[in-house]
């Protein structure tokens, strides 16, 4: 049986605990925090670009248009 606990810690207390970690665990914690920040930024970015006006047909048409432009430039 697991028991869930909630502990109120200040930033300084958490920082003190982190400083006590071995180097390898600090590296692991750093990577985990970076991943969380990246995920958060990516989610915000995706929400910014989310639209109902864009469908796969429109994307395909644009891709083909750009491909054609590139092809024409290479041909010349």
C-alpha positions as CSV (number, residue, x, y, z in Angstrom):
1,X,0.0,0.0,0.0
2,X,1.3,3.4,-1.0
3,X,0.7,6.6,0.9
4,X,0.8,10.0,-0.9
5,X,2.4,12.9,1.0
6,X,2.4,16.5,0.2
7,X,5.2,18.6,1.6
8,X,5.5,22.4,1.3
9,X,9.1,23.3,0.5
10,X,10.6,26.6,-0.4
11,X,12.8,27.0,-3.4
12,X,15.8,27.4,-1.2
13,X,15.0,24.1,0.5
14,X,14.7,22.3,-2.8
15,X,17.9,23.9,-4.0
16,X,19.6,22.7,-0.9
17,X,18.4,19.1,-1.5
18,X,19.5,19.2,-5.1
19,X,23.0,20.4,-4.1
20,X,23.2,17.2,-2.0
21,X,22.6,14.9,-4.9
22,X,25.4,13.1,-6.6
23,X,26.6,14.6,-9.9
24,X,25.0,11.8,-12.0
25,X,21.6,12.5,-10.4
26,X,22.0,16.2,-10.9
27,X,22.6,15.6,-14.6
28,X,19.5,13.4,-14.8
29,X,17.4,16.0,-13.0
30,X,18.7,18.7,-15.3
31,X,17.8,16.7,-18.4
32,X,14.3,16.0,-17.0
33,X,13.7,19.7,-16.3
34,X,14.9,20.6,-19.8
35,X,12.6,18.1,-21.3
36,X,9.7,19.5,-19.3
37,X,10.5,23.1,-20.5
38,X,10.8,22.0,-24.1
39,X,7.5,20.1,-23.9
40,X,5.8,23.1,-22.5
41,X,7.2,25.4,-25.2
42,X,6.3,23.0,-27.9
43,X,2.7,22.7,-26.6
44,X,2.4,26.5,-26.6
45,X,3.8,26.6,-30.1
46,X,1.4,24.0,-31.4
47,X,-1.5,25.8,-29.9
48,X,-0.4,29.0,-31.6
49,X,-0.5,27.3,-35.0
50,X,-3.6,25.2,-34.5
51,X,-6.3,26.1,-36.9
52,X,-9.4,24.5,-38.4
53,X,-8.8,26.2,-41.8
54,X,-5.8,24.1,-42.7
55,X,-6.4,20.6,-44.0
56,X,-4.2,17.9,-45.6
57,X,-5.4,18.9,-49.1
58,X,-4.2,22.5,-48.6
59,X,-0.9,21.3,-47.2
60,X,-0.4,18.9,-50.1
61,X,-1.1,21.6,-52.7
62,X,1.4,24.0,-51.0
63,X,4.0,21.3,-50.9
64,X,3.6,20.5,-54.6
65,X,3.7,24.2,-55.4
66,X,7.0,24.6,-53.6
67,X,8.4,21.4,-55.1
68,X,7.5,22.7,-58.6
69,X,9.2,26.1,-57.9
70,X,12.4,24.3,-56.7
71,X,12.3,22.0,-59.7
72,X,12.0,25.0,-62.1
73,X,14.9,26.8,-60.4
74,X,17.1,23.7,-60.7
75,X,16.1,23.2,-64.3
76,X,17.2,26.7,-65.4
